[in-house]
Amino acid sequence: MTAGEKFRQALKDEKPLQVPGAINAYHAILAKASGYRAIYLSGGGVAAGSLGMPDLGISNLDDVLTDVRRITDACDLPLLVDVDTGFGASAFNVARTVKSLVKFGAAAMHIEDQVGAKRCGHRPGKELVSKEEMVDRIKAAVDARTDPAFFVMARTDALASEGLDRAIERTLACVEAGADGVFPEAITDLAMYKRFKEAVKVPVLANITEFGKTPLFTLDELRGAGVDIALYPLSAFRAMNAAALDVYAKLRKEGTQKSTVGAMQTRDDLYKYLGYHAYEQKLDALFQKSK
């Protein structure tokens, strides 16, 4: 079964399909151990976590592929990847992005209708390309996939500037161009998801990101609105960052980590999730054979 087929199967088996963000390979392992069926790599997460930069279209395809390869090497859950605007202005750039993602083991991607100098989807001042240019991005992506099951999702940021009807119009055009699913960004009301689902008739993703425009809807609420994918792009990353700041501050102030040890993952748990002892046993077996 290909990565794309795994993602599509997960969509059939769980509704809404919960997809947490995994900022690195180890978090992907932890997500799998927690019972998830698919994981996500955020463009904003790559920018902040791997490059120490804001989500303003600064990261490039190679930056994303580095993290994709590390995650897919360590974890066999299907990976949904944020490719921003496709990493280039032409259809050939989009095609290169898709072919590279498939080659590196990704299962799905979403591409958006912002201009190249994009902004975070929950920030003001977003500028969009025309509906026709976005349709061309989708056509190029669908045409380029070497795994026919690779899932191509169209994201629109049009709600904030053009309203609900125009946002639906954009996603409909993308579905007609071959998009397998739609991702309406910064939705503020459950009824809006219902409108999208009724119109497009393909899987709809809800981006349940903290501190943004979208309320933290529950799974039951999203299910009732017809949502197919519940995305939590940076939840663990945000918690990790807050924990790191707390440890750094207390270690600096107190001169010891004693007060924070209770909040840390133990060495035994780290080894358990990494399968550390199995690696050691393999090494011992190989070493003994060589004697």
Salt bridges, closest charged atoms under 4 A:
ASP13 OD2 - ARG37 NH2 3.09
ASP55 OD1 - LYS118 NZ 3.71
ASP73 OD2 - ARG69 NH1 3.80
ASP76 OD1 - LYS32 NZ 2.64
ASP82 OD1 - HIS110 ND1 3.81
ASP84 OD1 - LYS118 NZ 3.40
GLU112 OE2 - LYS118 NZ 3.23
GLU112 OE1 - ARG155 NH1 3.42
ASP113 OD2 - ARG170 NH1 3.15
GLU133 OE2 - ARG137 NH2 3.69
ASP157 OD2 - LYS126 NZ 3.12
ASP157 OD1 - ARG155 NE 2.83
GLU162 OE1 - ARG166 NH2 3.80
GLU162 OE1 - ARG170 NE 3.23
ASP165 OD1 - ARG195 NH2 2.77
GLU169 OE2 - LYS131 NZ 3.17
ASP180 OD2 - ARG8 NH2 3.23
ASP180 OD2 - ARG145 NH1 2.74
GLU185 OE1 - HIS122 NE2 3.09
GLU185 OE2 - ARG155 NH1 3.71
GLU210 OE1 - ARG238 NE 2.79
ASP220 OD1 - ARG223 NH1 2.61
ASP228 OD1 - LYS15 NZ 3.68
ASP228 OD2 - LYS197 NZ 2.85
ASP246 OD1 - LYS250 NZ 3.44
ASP269 OD1 - LYS272 NZ 3.82
GLU280 OE1 - HIS277 ND1 3.96
